[in-house]
Amino acid sequence: VRYYRFALLFLLFDVEVVFLFPWATQAGALGWGAFGAILVFIGLMLAGWAYEWRRGGMEWDETLPEAAAEHEPEPAAAERAAA
């Protein structure tokens, strides 16, 4: 499940770059209104990034959550099932 969350975060910020590229190439011709709009856009993206960082969405650890650990068979039970 963590992989999918991490992949969705990557896609979200990858799409941000797609939206920023046209603005960056024409920044001088667009004026202050576009500059303000892009600052709001960047601010919202940074707020989302900070929220996910606080929740631990950017951490990649190998520990299982408690709910998943409860459903794992014990080693002895797994060996009996394999025999």
C-alpha positions as CSV (number, residue, x, y, z in Angstrom):
1,V,0.0,0.0,0.0
2,R,2.9,2.4,0.7
3,Y,4.2,1.9,-2.8
4,Y,0.9,3.0,-4.3
5,R,0.7,6.1,-2.1
6,F,4.3,7.0,-3.0
7,A,3.6,6.5,-6.7
8,L,0.5,8.7,-6.5
9,L,2.6,11.4,-4.8
10,F,5.1,11.2,-7.6
11,L,2.4,11.5,-10.2
12,L,0.9,14.5,-8.4
13,F,4.2,16.4,-8.3
14,D,5.1,15.2,-11.8
15,V,1.9,16.8,-13.1
16,E,2.9,20.0,-11.3
17,V,6.0,20.2,-13.4
18,V,3.9,19.8,-16.5
19,F,1.8,22.8,-15.5
20,L,4.8,24.9,-14.5
21,F,6.8,24.4,-17.7
22,P,4.6,26.4,-20.0
23,W,4.4,29.2,-17.5
24,A,8.2,29.2,-17.1
25,T,8.8,29.5,-20.8
26,Q,6.4,32.5,-21.1
27,A,6.8,34.1,-17.7
28,G,7.9,37.5,-19.0
29,A,5.0,37.9,-21.4
30,L,2.2,36.8,-19.1
31,G,2.4,39.6,-16.5
32,W,1.7,39.9,-12.8
33,G,-1.7,38.2,-12.8
34,A,-0.1,34.9,-14.0
35,F,2.7,35.3,-11.6
36,G,0.2,35.6,-8.7
37,A,-1.7,32.6,-10.0
38,I,1.4,30.5,-10.2
39,L,2.4,31.5,-6.7
40,V,-1.0,30.3,-5.4
41,F,-0.5,27.1,-7.3
42,I,2.9,26.5,-5.9
43,G,1.7,27.4,-2.4
44,L,-1.1,24.8,-2.6
45,M,1.3,22.1,-3.9
46,L,3.8,22.9,-1.1
47,A,1.0,22.7,1.5
48,G,0.0,19.3,0.1
49,W,3.7,18.2,0.2
50,A,4.1,19.4,3.8
51,Y,0.9,17.6,4.9
52,E,2.0,14.3,3.4
53,W,5.5,14.8,5.0
54,R,3.9,15.3,8.4
55,R,1.7,12.2,8.0
56,G,4.7,10.1,7.0
57,G,3.8,9.6,3.4
58,M,7.3,10.2,2.2
59,E,8.9,7.6,4.5
60,W,9.8,4.3,3.1
61,D,10.2,1.8,5.8
62,E,9.9,-2.0,5.9
63,T,8.0,-2.3,9.1
64,L,4.4,-3.6,8.8
65,P,1.5,-1.8,10.4
66,E,0.0,-3.5,13.4
67,A,-3.1,-4.6,11.6
68,A,-1.1,-6.4,8.9
69,A,1.2,-7.9,11.5
70,E,-1.8,-9.5,13.2
71,H,-2.7,-11.4,10.1
72,E,0.7,-12.9,9.4
73,P,1.0,-16.5,10.3
74,E,3.5,-17.5,13.0
75,P,6.6,-19.2,11.7
76,A,5.7,-22.5,13.3
77,A,2.2,-22.5,11.8
78,A,3.6,-21.6,8.4
79,E,6.1,-24.6,8.6
80,R,3.3,-27.0,9.6
81,A,1.2,-25.8,6.6
82,A,4.1,-26.3,4.2
83,A,4.8,-29.9,5.5
